[in-house]
Amino acid sequence: MPSFPAAASADLSRPDGSPVRVLVVDDEAALSDLLSMALRYEGWEVRTAADGAGALRAARDARPDAVVLDVMLPDMDGLEVLARLRRDAPDVPVLFLTAKDAVEDRIAGLTAGGDDYVTKPFSLEEVVARLRGLMRRSGAAAARSESLLVVGDLVLNEDSHEVYRGDDSIHLTATEFELLRFLMRNPRRVLSKAQILDRVWSYDFGGQANVVELYISYLRRKIDAGRAPMIHTRRGAGYLIKPGETA
């Protein structure tokens, strides 16, 4: 059985700071679900499809930055799907999945325009690592500096502890900074109060979980005041940060 990645590290993003988009195409629902969970754990957006026709529709709709594509699909093989994908997106990196291990099968996939090849069974860590390499080489996603987090027009420097929204410098307390850093390391991902307490305060506040609400309100006053909101509440689930959307 594929093993799950040990830790998330979403150090790839699109040029605008939004998460990388990956399309997973496989007719094995259990495998597709595992791959999707692993990639979302990286902080990436994931779309899935169970056949070639669905893959082509999803690719037109989502414009993915990378595609994980099974060679054997119920309606058409992966090589045909790849050929059609390339008509609209000639540069999108494609990682083939297959149960076939023969050298000629790998050569056929790469000759058809695939960028890399993983044979089933595989580890999830390997798929994630291969995708990272493909996206970096293709320029589909940009590697963030180790010290710089960017979500939309919000920039946080982990070394200098400076925070900017657009051209405006934002002063944060140490706790506000840690909370914002945790949110920005997980853009578009809903984080529960328990997760935030554990990461930012490092222990359980028990009945005082409203401290999270309090500090979220502090951040909103400084980050979102007079601007398109970036910090959002998902009632009953938690909080997330994403680029502000103007009306």
Salt bridges, closest charged atoms under 4 A:
ASP11 OD1 - ARG132 NH1 2.23
ASP11 OD2 - ARG136 NH2 3.01
ASP26 OD2 - LYS120 NZ 3.22
GLU28 OE2 - LYS120 NZ 2.98
GLU42 OE1 - ARG132 NH2 2.30
GLU45 OE2 - ARG188 NE 3.61
ASP61 OD2 - ARG47 NH1 2.86
ASP65 OD2 - ARG14 NE 2.96
ASP70 OD2 - LYS120 NZ 3.41
GLU80 OE2 - ARG84 NE 2.77
ASP101 OD1 - ARG106 NH2 3.83
ASP115 OD2 - ARG86 NH2 3.17
ASP116 OD1 - ARG130 NH1 2.98
GLU126 OE2 - ARG130 NH2 2.86
ASP153 OD1 - ARG165 NE 2.94
GLU158 OE2 - ARG181 NH1 3.44
GLU158 OE2 - ARG185 NH2 2.39
ASP168 OD2 - ARG227 NH2 3.04
GLU176 OE1 - LYS222 NZ 2.73
GLU178 OE2 - ARG181 NH2 2.32
GLU178 OE1 - ARG199 NH1 3.87
GLU213 OE2 - LYS193 NZ 2.42
ASP224 OD1 - ARG165 NH1 3.24
